[in-house]
Each structure stands twice: as structure tokens, then as C-alpha cells.
Amino acid sequence: MLPVPMMNIVNGGAHADNTLDFQEFMIMPVGAPNFPEAIRMGAEVFHVLKSLLHDGGYATSVGDEGGFAPNIKSTAEAIEMILRAIEKAGYKPGDDIAIALDVAASEFFDKKGKYIFKKSDKSVNSAEDLIKLYVKWCAQYPIVSIEDGLAEDDWDGWSMLTRELGRKVQLVGDDLFVTNTERLARGMGMGVGNAILIKVNQIGTLSETLDTARLRRFVGLLHAQGLSGRTLAKTLSAWRGLYRWLVRHRGFRVNPVQGLRSPKSPRPLPKALSVEETEQLLGGGPEATPPLLRDQAMFELMYSSGLRLAEVVALDSADGRLDLREAEVTVTGKGSKTRTVPVGARAREALRRWLEARAQIASPGERALFVGARGKRIASRVVHARLKALARRRGMRMPVHPHVLRHSFASHVLQSSQDLRAVQEMLGHSSISTTQVYTHLDFAHLARVYDEAHPRARKRRTGGKRSA
């Protein structure tokens, strides 16, 4: 799986002869289902932006890094111009395409510790002033990444910036870390930044920089500084793939990362919402617009039936797997294991409303049950973003992601029924404990446990049918 590309479409700072102080304004197609689609989305926005600049009387020449270099008056105006281009290209800012900035703040940092916007309004700012601007813009615009937001030696300012935005925005250190392990270790010790840009040419060749022993020590240092085993495993996987390519195509004789393993991390207990918190998140009555109706149907289905995000995204609208009459859904989960689970009344009602509205945004012939703004199958990362936004609107104190709904389903059913094996079957888990004991249960038993235990189903039953 390739990462989301960051496409530089507007230049300023040292990369352009214009009035913008920030060096690069980038777009990230966070809602693209795959890498080729992301490239296509970025190219479309680039060409629409060119037309907007031309129509607005701005130059459409490009800067040193390939982005346009118009004489736009301010950073905010540049961001708003990009957002207009995203919308005119047919995409939704934030859901489909987000904004990333490369500030290169060292370029306008003076010896007195001030940040001077030399190219625009000549204003003089402290680190606190600049951080307030970032906080304001991140609340106002869909900014998901800020690179070199403060100067390379402003360590205290970086600490403040990370405290303010580190849990919400990717804070990349390029000039800050310069691919230097000592600076990286210092930054981690101070809680500075949350991402690093690796440039081999900043510190030497790959063969000069890395060997297995030094890599092992470096991984140990990162773990001691607080990085989890899972994060380190992902880092090592990326390095391993890079060296595998270098061995195959550039004559490297050895892969120093081969055989290097990350430390194991203790598995944290899954987080779950209380019944009251779930009602706070999902309650509130039917929504009005097709996107909100879709969201309500997706999230109710996840909580109602304990489905994984990938299982929900993979559902089709007319293949018979979702049977609202029989109040059940059949999905194929991990290990190609198929299971059928009940669907509660509120989820069924939300799904009916969504199916009535689906035709308004679904592309002709699209099979997916849940579609995004372009009418195609909705991407998993868009579902993450939509649930996160809903949690914010509903005033939730804890971060909510799709797996929280699945764990909440399991917790609420288990608390009421005490039937661990039934919950295991509904979740599609392959084992019930470290001994991997597993028992198959028929659907009637699962439905009975569900009716008796799930908060969405604990209602009076009539005529032997579920009436939740």
C-alpha cells in the first residue's frame, strides 16, 4: 500500500518570486481509493487551479518546485483559492482532498527569535503568534500536515506547537531533523513534532549512513523514547522495502534491515463507549442530506452488528447479503470467513432512509452500498474522517474511530448476555482465547442472544419476531 501523495501546487518563500512567505502549498487526496486515482484527482485540481488563476488575472508561471507562483496577498487567500479549485474540480475539501503546508519557517526567522513575513505584510511575529495562526487556520481549513512550521533551532517553539496541534495535525520536521539521528533523538525527548522527512543526501549515502548494528541501536533508542512496537514495525517495513529495491536495482549487496525486528508492545485493551455515550454519538433523529443519511446508516450498522470497517465498505447494495426483511447481514471477514449477524431496528430504519436517498449521489451502475461524494465506493479513510467529525459535533470527549463502535457492540452484548462464544461468532473472531478454542453457533442462537442483550434490541418482542 502506497502513502497518500502530497502534491505541491502553489509555491512561495525561497521557491518563488512572489508575495507568499510560506514555501509550499500542497494537496493530499485523502479520499482516493488507490494511488492512481489520487494522482488523477491531484492533476484535475492542478488544472482547475490554473484556470482560476488565469481568470483572476494572476500569473500561471510555476516556481522552482513546479507549483504556481501567483502574487497572492496572503497565506489565507492562497488556501482559499486552492479550496475553490478543489470544489470546482468536483471534490469535497477535507473528505476527498486536504491541505498540507511546507512553511520553511527558518527562511523568515531572524537572529532575535522573531518570525518576519518579509514578502507579504512585513509583520513581526513570535513563535506564540505563529502557533495561534496555525491553530486558527487548522480550525478554519482542512489542513492535515504542516512541515517546518517553526525554525530549525526554535526547540521551545516546536514543543509548544506540538502540544497545541500534535494530536490533530501531522507536524513534519525537515529542516528541524535534517535526517540526523541525534537531532531526532533530542526532538523525541522533548516531544517535538510527530513526523520526519527522510533525505539521504542530508547526511551521506545510504551505505555510509546505515548498517544493521547502528539500525538496531537506533530502533532501541526510538523505543526507549516512547515509540510503540507497532510504529517501529511500520518504520522497519518501509526501510526494508527501500533496501530490497536498492539491492535489486542499484547494486547494493546487502539489506541491513533484513532480520531486524521491532520490540513487541503489550496489546492495549480495546476502548468502548458506554451505552449513554453511544446514544450521544448516534442519537438525534434522522438526518436530512444524503451524505448524512449515509453516515447514519453506516455507523448504526457498525454498532448494531459489530462489523469491521472493511466489511461495511465492501457491502454491495443489491447482492442479497443485506436482508432488511429478515433483519440480518452476511459479510466475509478476515481469513475469508463468512458470517451472518442480526441487524437492529434503528440500523434497519437508517439503512432504508439511506437506500431511498442513495440514487441522488451514486454513479449509474455503481454496486457499492455506501458511496462517497463522487458516487463511487466510499474509501475507508473517508469513513474515519466522517465519524471523527460526527464525534466532534456531538461533543464526544474521547476520540472515536470505526473500531470503537465494533468494540462497543461487543462490550454491550457481552455485559448483558455473558455469552462469550456468541459474541465471538458475531464478531467473526477465529479464537476465543490463547488456546484458540472455537465453537460454531447457529444463527438462531446468535439472534436470541442479540435480542436479549443488545441495547438497540432490548425491546418487547411480538409474535416471535424481533421488534427492536
C-alpha positions as CSV (number, residue, x, y, z in Angstrom):
1,M,0.0,0.0,0.0
2,L,1.4,3.4,-1.0
3,P,1.1,6.5,1.1
4,V,-1.2,9.4,0.2
5,P,0.8,11.7,-2.2
6,M,1.4,15.3,-1.3
7,M,1.3,17.4,-4.4
8,N,2.8,20.9,-4.5
9,I,0.6,23.2,-6.4
10,V,1.4,26.7,-5.1
11,N,4.9,28.0,-4.4
12,G,6.1,30.8,-2.3
13,G,9.1,31.6,0.0
14,A,12.5,30.9,-1.4
15,H,11.0,28.8,-4.2
16,A,9.2,31.7,-6.0
17,D,9.5,35.4,-6.8
18,N,6.1,36.4,-5.4
19,T,4.4,37.8,-2.2
20,L,3.9,34.5,-0.3
21,D,6.1,33.8,2.7
22,F,5.2,30.1,3.0
23,Q,7.3,27.9,0.7
24,E,4.8,25.2,-0.5
25,F,1.0,24.7,-0.5
26,M,0.2,21.1,-1.2
27,I,-3.0,19.0,-1.7
28,M,-3.4,15.4,-0.3
29,P,-6.1,13.2,-1.9
30,V,-7.0,11.6,1.4
31,G,-10.3,10.2,0.0
32,A,-8.8,8.4,-3.0
33,P,-9.4,4.7,-3.1
34,N,-5.9,4.0,-4.6
35,F,-2.7,5.7,-5.7
36,P,-3.5,6.1,-9.4
37,E,-6.9,7.7,-8.5
38,A,-5.1,10.0,-6.1
39,I,-2.7,11.2,-8.9
40,R,-5.7,11.8,-11.2
41,M,-7.5,13.8,-8.5
42,G,-4.4,15.9,-7.9
43,A,-3.9,16.6,-11.6
44,E,-7.5,17.7,-12.0
45,V,-7.3,20.2,-9.2
46,F,-3.9,21.5,-10.6
47,H,-5.5,22.3,-13.9
48,V,-8.6,23.8,-12.4
49,L,-6.4,26.0,-10.2
50,K,-4.6,27.2,-13.3
51,S,-7.9,28.3,-14.9
52,L,-9.0,30.1,-11.7
53,L,-5.6,31.9,-11.5
54,H,-5.9,32.9,-15.2
55,D,-9.4,34.1,-14.8
56,G,-8.4,36.1,-11.7
57,G,-5.6,37.9,-13.5
58,Y,-2.8,36.0,-11.8
59,A,0.3,34.7,-13.5
60,T,0.2,31.0,-14.2
61,S,4.0,30.5,-14.3
62,V,5.5,27.9,-12.0
63,G,8.1,28.2,-9.2
64,D,11.2,26.2,-8.6
65,E,9.3,23.2,-7.3
66,G,6.6,23.0,-10.0
67,G,3.7,24.8,-8.3
68,F,2.1,28.0,-9.5
69,A,3.7,31.2,-8.1
70,P,1.0,33.9,-8.2
71,N,1.3,37.2,-6.4
72,I,-1.5,36.3,-3.9
73,K,-1.6,38.7,-0.9
74,S,-1.7,36.2,2.0
75,T,-1.5,32.6,3.1
76,A,-5.2,32.5,3.8
77,E,-6.1,33.8,0.4
78,A,-3.8,31.1,-1.2
79,I,-5.5,28.4,0.8
80,E,-9.0,29.7,-0.1
81,M,-8.0,29.7,-3.8
82,I,-6.9,26.1,-3.5
83,L,-10.2,25.2,-1.8
84,R,-12.1,26.8,-4.6
85,A,-10.2,24.7,-7.1
86,I,-10.9,21.5,-5.2
87,E,-14.6,22.2,-5.1
88,K,-14.7,23.3,-8.8
89,A,-13.0,20.0,-9.7
90,G,-15.9,18.2,-8.1
91,Y,-14.3,17.2,-4.8
92,K,-15.1,18.0,-1.2
93,P,-12.4,19.7,0.8
94,G,-11.4,17.6,3.8
95,D,-13.3,14.5,2.8
96,D,-11.7,14.0,-0.6
97,I,-8.7,16.3,-0.7
98,A,-7.0,18.0,2.3
99,I,-4.3,20.7,2.5
100,A,-0.7,20.4,3.6
101,L,1.8,23.3,4.1
102,D,5.6,23.4,3.9
103,V,6.2,26.7,5.8
104,A,10.0,26.6,5.8
105,A,9.9,29.0,8.7
106,S,13.7,29.1,9.1
107,E,13.7,31.3,6.0
108,F,12.0,34.2,7.8
109,F,13.3,33.6,11.3
110,D,15.7,36.4,12.5
111,K,18.5,36.4,15.0
112,K,16.3,38.0,17.6
113,G,13.9,35.0,17.6
114,K,11.2,36.6,15.6
115,Y,9.3,35.4,12.5
116,I,9.1,38.2,9.9
117,F,6.8,37.9,6.9
118,K,9.2,39.7,4.6
119,K,7.4,39.1,1.4
120,S,3.8,39.9,2.4
121,D,2.7,42.3,5.1
122,K,6.2,42.7,6.9
123,S,4.6,41.7,10.2
124,V,6.8,40.6,13.1
125,N,5.6,37.5,15.0
126,S,6.7,35.5,18.0
127,A,6.5,31.7,18.0
128,E,3.3,32.0,20.0
129,D,1.8,34.4,17.4
130,L,2.6,31.9,14.6
131,I,1.2,29.0,16.5
132,K,-2.0,30.9,17.1
133,L,-2.2,31.4,13.3
134,Y,-1.8,27.7,12.7
135,V,-4.4,26.8,15.3
136,K,-6.8,29.3,13.7
137,W,-6.2,28.0,10.2
138,C,-6.4,24.3,11.1
139,A,-9.8,25.0,12.7
140,Q,-10.9,27.0,9.6
141,Y,-9.4,24.9,6.8
142,P,-8.9,21.2,6.2
143,I,-5.1,21.3,7.0
144,V,-3.7,17.9,7.9
145,S,0.1,18.5,7.6
146,I,2.5,21.3,8.5
147,E,6.1,20.9,7.6
148,D,8.8,23.1,9.3
149,G,6.2,25.3,10.9
150,L,8.9,26.8,13.1
151,A,12.6,27.4,12.7
152,E,15.1,24.6,12.9
153,D,16.6,25.7,16.2
154,D,13.4,27.0,17.8
155,W,13.0,23.9,20.0
156,D,10.9,25.6,22.6
157,G,8.5,26.9,20.0
158,W,8.3,23.4,18.4
159,S,7.3,22.0,21.8
160,M,4.5,24.5,22.1
161,L,3.4,23.8,18.5
162,T,3.3,20.0,19.2
163,R,1.3,20.5,22.4
164,E,-1.2,22.6,20.5
165,L,-1.6,20.6,17.3
166,G,0.4,17.3,17.6
167,R,-2.7,15.2,18.2
168,K,-4.6,16.7,15.3
169,V,-2.1,17.5,12.5
170,Q,1.0,15.9,11.1
171,L,3.9,18.1,12.1
172,V,6.9,17.3,9.9
173,G,10.5,18.1,10.7
174,D,12.7,18.5,7.7
175,D,15.0,21.4,8.5
176,L,14.4,20.6,12.1
177,F,15.8,17.0,12.0
178,V,17.8,17.0,8.7
179,T,17.8,13.2,8.8
180,N,20.1,13.4,11.8
181,T,19.6,10.7,14.5
182,E,21.0,13.0,17.2
183,R,18.6,15.8,16.4
184,L,15.8,13.2,16.1
185,A,16.5,11.8,19.5
186,R,16.6,15.2,21.0
187,G,13.3,16.1,19.4
188,M,11.6,12.9,20.6
189,G,12.9,13.5,24.1
190,M,11.3,17.0,24.1
191,G,8.1,15.8,22.5
192,V,8.8,17.8,19.3
193,G,7.0,17.1,16.0
194,N,5.4,13.8,15.1
195,A,6.9,13.1,11.7
196,I,10.3,13.3,9.9
197,L,11.2,13.8,6.3
198,I,14.0,11.4,5.4
199,K,16.5,12.8,2.9
200,V,19.6,10.6,2.4
201,N,21.5,13.4,0.8
202,Q,21.3,15.4,4.0
203,I,23.7,13.1,5.8
204,G,25.5,10.9,3.3
205,T,24.9,7.8,1.2
206,L,22.7,5.0,2.4
207,S,25.7,2.7,2.8
208,E,27.6,5.3,4.8
209,T,24.6,6.1,7.0
210,L,23.1,2.8,8.0
211,D,24.2,-0.6,8.9
212,T,22.5,-3.3,10.9
213,A,24.2,-2.6,14.2
214,R,23.5,1.1,14.0
215,L,20.0,0.5,12.9
216,R,19.4,-1.9,15.9
217,R,20.8,0.8,18.3
218,F,18.6,3.4,16.7
219,V,15.5,1.3,16.9
220,G,16.3,0.7,20.6
221,L,16.7,4.4,21.1
222,L,13.4,5.2,19.5
223,H,11.6,2.5,21.6
224,A,13.2,4.0,24.8
225,Q,11.9,7.4,23.8
226,G,8.3,6.1,23.7
227,L,7.6,4.8,20.2
228,S,5.4,1.7,20.2
229,G,6.4,-1.6,18.7
230,R,3.7,-1.2,16.1
231,T,5.0,2.2,15.0
232,L,8.6,0.8,14.8
233,A,7.4,-2.2,12.9
234,K,5.9,0.0,10.2
235,T,9.1,2.1,10.1
236,L,11.3,-1.0,9.6
237,S,8.9,-2.3,7.0
238,A,9.4,0.8,4.9
239,W,13.2,0.7,5.3
240,R,13.2,-3.0,4.5
241,G,11.3,-2.3,1.3
242,L,13.6,0.5,0.3
243,Y,16.7,-1.6,0.7
244,R,15.1,-4.5,-1.1
245,W,14.6,-2.2,-4.1
246,L,18.2,-0.9,-3.8
247,V,19.6,-4.5,-3.8
248,R,17.5,-5.4,-6.8
249,H,18.1,-2.2,-8.9
250,R,21.1,-0.3,-7.6
251,G,23.7,-3.0,-6.9
252,F,23.5,-2.9,-3.1
253,R,24.9,-6.2,-1.8
254,V,23.1,-6.4,1.5
255,N,19.9,-5.4,3.1
256,P,20.9,-4.3,6.6
257,V,17.2,-4.2,7.8
258,Q,16.6,-7.9,6.9
259,G,16.0,-9.9,10.0
260,L,15.7,-6.8,12.2
261,R,12.6,-6.9,14.3
262,S,10.8,-4.3,16.3
263,P,10.1,-4.8,20.1
264,K,6.8,-6.2,21.0
265,S,4.3,-3.9,22.5
266,P,1.7,-5.0,25.1
267,R,-1.7,-5.2,23.5
268,P,-3.9,-2.4,24.9
269,L,-7.4,-3.1,26.0
270,P,-9.9,-2.0,23.3
271,K,-11.8,1.2,24.0
272,A,-15.5,1.1,24.1
273,L,-18.3,3.7,24.5
274,S,-20.8,3.4,27.3
275,V,-24.5,2.9,26.3
276,E,-25.1,6.6,27.2
277,E,-22.1,7.7,25.1
278,T,-23.2,5.6,22.2
279,E,-26.7,7.3,22.3
280,Q,-25.0,10.7,22.5
281,L,-23.0,9.8,19.3
282,L,-25.7,8.1,17.3
283,G,-28.9,9.6,18.7
284,G,-30.6,12.7,17.5
285,G,-33.1,11.6,14.9
286,P,-32.9,11.1,11.2
287,E,-30.6,13.3,9.1
288,A,-31.6,15.4,6.2
289,T,-29.0,15.2,3.4
290,P,-27.8,12.1,1.5
291,P,-24.2,12.2,2.9
292,L,-25.5,12.5,6.5
293,L,-28.1,9.8,5.9
294,R,-25.3,7.6,4.6
295,D,-23.2,8.3,7.6
296,Q,-26.0,7.5,10.0
297,A,-26.7,4.2,8.2
298,M,-23.0,3.2,8.3
299,F,-22.4,4.0,11.9
300,E,-25.7,2.4,13.1
301,L,-24.8,-0.7,11.1
302,M,-21.3,-0.9,12.7
303,Y,-22.7,-0.6,16.2
304,S,-25.8,-2.7,15.6
305,S,-24.0,-5.7,14.1
306,G,-20.3,-5.4,15.2
307,L,-19.0,-5.1,11.6
308,R,-15.4,-4.2,10.8
309,L,-14.9,-1.0,8.7
310,A,-13.6,-3.1,5.7
311,E,-16.7,-5.3,5.9
312,V,-19.1,-2.3,5.8
313,V,-17.2,-0.6,3.0
314,A,-17.3,-3.8,0.9
315,L,-21.1,-4.2,1.1
316,D,-23.0,-4.0,-2.2
317,S,-26.5,-2.7,-2.5
318,A,-28.3,-5.5,-4.4
319,D,-26.4,-8.8,-3.8
320,G,-28.8,-10.1,-1.2
321,R,-26.3,-10.0,1.6
322,L,-28.1,-7.3,3.4
323,D,-31.6,-8.5,4.1
324,L,-33.7,-5.9,5.9
325,R,-36.8,-8.0,5.8
326,E,-35.1,-10.8,7.8
327,A,-33.0,-8.2,9.8
328,E,-29.7,-9.8,9.0
329,V,-26.5,-9.1,7.1
330,T,-23.9,-11.6,5.7
331,V,-20.3,-10.5,5.4
332,T,-16.9,-12.0,4.6
333,G,-14.3,-11.1,7.1
334,K,-10.7,-12.0,7.9
335,G,-9.5,-15.3,6.6
336,S,-12.4,-15.3,4.1
337,K,-14.7,-16.4,6.9
338,T,-18.3,-15.7,6.2
339,R,-20.8,-15.0,9.0
340,T,-24.4,-13.8,9.3
341,V,-25.4,-11.4,12.1
342,P,-28.6,-9.6,13.2
343,V,-29.3,-6.0,12.2
344,G,-31.1,-3.9,14.8
345,A,-34.2,-1.8,14.2
346,R,-32.5,1.6,14.3
347,A,-29.9,0.4,11.8
348,R,-32.6,-1.1,9.5
349,E,-34.5,2.2,9.6
350,A,-31.4,4.2,8.9
351,L,-30.5,1.9,6.0
352,R,-33.9,2.2,4.5
353,R,-33.7,6.0,4.6
354,W,-30.2,5.8,3.0
355,L,-31.3,3.4,0.3
356,E,-34.1,5.9,-0.7
357,A,-31.5,8.7,-0.9
358,R,-28.6,6.7,-2.4
359,A,-29.6,7.3,-6.0
360,Q,-29.1,11.0,-5.6
361,I,-25.3,10.7,-5.3
362,A,-24.5,7.1,-6.6
363,S,-23.0,6.9,-10.1
364,P,-25.0,4.9,-12.6
365,G,-24.2,1.2,-12.3
366,E,-22.3,1.6,-9.0
367,R,-22.7,-1.6,-6.9
368,A,-21.4,-0.3,-3.6
369,L,-24.0,0.1,-0.8
370,F,-22.1,3.1,0.6
371,V,-20.8,5.7,-1.9
372,G,-18.7,8.9,-1.5
373,A,-19.0,12.3,-2.9
374,R,-18.0,11.2,-6.4
375,G,-20.6,8.4,-6.5
376,K,-18.1,5.6,-6.2
377,R,-17.5,3.1,-3.3
378,I,-16.6,5.2,-0.2
379,A,-13.0,4.9,0.9
380,S,-12.2,3.7,4.4
381,R,-10.3,6.9,5.3
382,V,-13.3,9.0,4.4
383,V,-15.4,6.9,6.9
384,H,-12.8,7.6,9.6
385,A,-12.9,11.3,8.9
386,R,-16.7,11.4,8.8
387,L,-17.0,9.6,12.2
388,K,-14.4,11.8,13.7
389,A,-16.3,14.9,12.5
390,L,-19.6,13.5,13.9
391,A,-17.9,12.8,17.3
392,R,-16.8,16.5,17.4
393,R,-20.2,17.8,16.5
394,R,-21.8,15.6,19.2
395,G,-19.3,16.9,21.9
396,M,-17.6,13.5,22.5
397,R,-14.6,13.7,24.8
398,M,-12.8,10.6,23.6
399,P,-11.5,10.0,20.1
400,V,-14.0,7.8,18.2
401,H,-13.0,5.7,15.2
402,P,-14.9,2.9,13.5
403,H,-13.4,0.1,15.6
404,V,-14.7,1.8,18.7
405,L,-18.2,1.1,17.5
406,R,-17.3,-2.6,17.0
407,H,-15.8,-2.9,20.5
408,S,-18.8,-1.1,22.0
409,F,-21.1,-3.6,20.3
410,A,-19.2,-6.5,21.8
411,S,-18.9,-4.9,25.2
412,H,-22.6,-4.1,25.5
413,V,-23.8,-7.5,24.3
414,L,-21.3,-9.4,26.5
415,Q,-22.2,-7.3,29.6
416,S,-25.8,-8.3,29.2
417,S,-25.7,-11.8,27.9
418,Q,-22.4,-13.2,29.4
419,D,-22.3,-15.5,26.3
420,L,-18.7,-15.1,25.2
421,R,-19.0,-17.7,22.4
422,A,-22.0,-16.0,20.8
423,V,-20.2,-12.6,20.8
424,Q,-17.1,-14.3,19.4
425,E,-19.2,-15.7,16.5
426,M,-20.9,-12.4,15.8
427,L,-17.5,-10.6,15.7
428,G,-16.0,-13.2,13.4
429,H,-13.1,-13.9,15.7
430,S,-11.1,-17.0,14.9
431,S,-10.3,-17.8,18.6
432,I,-11.8,-17.2,22.0
433,S,-8.5,-17.2,23.9
434,T,-4.8,-18.0,23.6
435,T,-5.7,-21.7,23.4
436,Q,-7.8,-20.9,20.2
437,V,-10.9,-22.7,21.4
438,Y,-13.6,-22.1,18.8
439,T,-17.3,-23.2,18.7
440,H,-19.7,-22.7,15.8
441,L,-23.2,-21.4,16.7
442,D,-26.3,-21.3,14.6
443,F,-27.9,-18.1,13.6
444,A,-31.0,-18.7,15.7
445,H,-28.8,-18.7,18.8
446,L,-27.0,-15.6,17.8
447,A,-30.3,-13.8,17.1
448,R,-31.6,-14.9,20.5
449,V,-28.5,-13.6,22.3
450,Y,-28.7,-10.4,20.2
451,D,-32.4,-9.8,21.0
452,E,-31.8,-10.3,24.7
453,A,-28.6,-8.3,25.1
454,H,-28.0,-5.5,22.5
455,P,-29.1,-2.0,23.6
456,R,-30.7,-1.5,20.2
457,A,-32.7,-4.7,20.5
458,R,-33.7,-5.0,24.2
459,K,-37.4,-4.3,23.5
460,R,-40.6,-6.2,23.8
461,R,-40.9,-8.9,21.1
462,T,-44.2,-9.8,19.5
463,G,-45.2,-12.9,17.5
464,G,-41.7,-14.4,17.8
465,K,-40.3,-11.6,15.6
466,R,-37.7,-9.1,16.6
467,S,-39.3,-5.8,17.0
468,A,-36.4,-3.7,18.3
